[in-house]
Amino acid sequence: MQTVSQTVPEDRRPFRFVIYALTIAMCVICYGDRAALSVGMPQIAHEFALTPGETGWVLSSFLWSYFILNLPGAILLDRFGVRIIGAAAVALWSIAMILGSLTATVPAFIATRILLGVGEAPTFALGNKVVRAWAPLHERGLMMTAFICGIPIGLACGAASGGWLIAHYGWRPAFSLLGALGLVWSAIWLLTHPRPARGPAATPFALISVPTLFRSAAFWGIVIAQCCANYANFLLMSWLPIIMRQTLHLDLAQSGAYTAYCYVGAAIISITAGKIGETLVRRSDLSQGSRRKVVCLYLVLASSMGFLPLCTSAGTIIPLLAISMAFMAGGTGANMALLADLLVEDEILGSVTGLTLTFSNGLGILAPVMTGYLLEATGNFHGVFYITGLIILCGALAAALLPRRPFHGRLQPDHTP
């Protein structure tokens, strides 16, 4: 059986930390832009006279195109490489942020959010592809966790800076400034990332075989775990500032700051969790799915989110959320590293990651919408967190039972006579 590459060329080793830093920065900007919407949503909802149900639809609108284009975006990533697609994707969603600040109607605003989803579609696949190309095998889980750690860092920065900017200047200038930051990153990435190899040394382009993947229990275990974790991720990134504001009776700036505290705590804990996870599997055979144990353990710890309805003060809500989100990041980072461990063909990792995210973001789309309707029906978030905790436990069970051996993502030749 063909095995995955476990080494990084000597000439890439020192420079890989520059690439790591830029890739994490991309994730920070991506999720900072998303946090700005959730923090600014009370102002936007007031300006456009939205109900809670309608607010849920607006919060989820970028996910429509994001979900549909995860796989096509990842295929483009495999075809044209991380340098070109990374720069183009970030530039596109940054322009969408700036256009959003200029809109005057709800349909126009939703259209800019859909455009933002188009730009963000290949982002996660890009991170996984960069880590597989640049990270040594036993650094892979830690670096995927560090990349995913960009999620809480971005959400913290977006919540804190976005909350301050929106409180003082309004949501429109905040959106414009965040869009400009993305355009700066895009130019730096294009100038910094090495150009791809040409000629015989270049990585061949190949398409995935969906039926081949669908026959793999290991693939489905990774997909189900990612789906369940992503439901919780999209719930929090869409609604957390509003949850803080309603539960603790905060003003807009305070809700942004408290949300940032949760994400900063999660970022610190998740890096530690990533290091511990790599230590736990250092002597294991990663090609046989040993990393699944880390995924399962961390998702079980993340399901502690289900106890949030029992918390009534900032002193209990913030630590519990930080711990839950940290192990969510650690679990999803280990899960993406598990995908890279078990997929035999290096050259289609972007596309297979895109297919995985198509499923997980399909479920993620439901989180903001269901939360809006549950809030309308019950007047609180208790049922939301009970349901979310159970969903995360389902992901932990799938990770424990299914990803046990390498799998192919391309149609294999029939060697029978």
Summary of the structure (lengths in Angstrom):
residues: 417
radius of gyration: 20.4
end to end distance: 19.3
largest distance: 73.9
contacts: 1620
relative contact order: 0.17
helix: 82%
strand: 0%
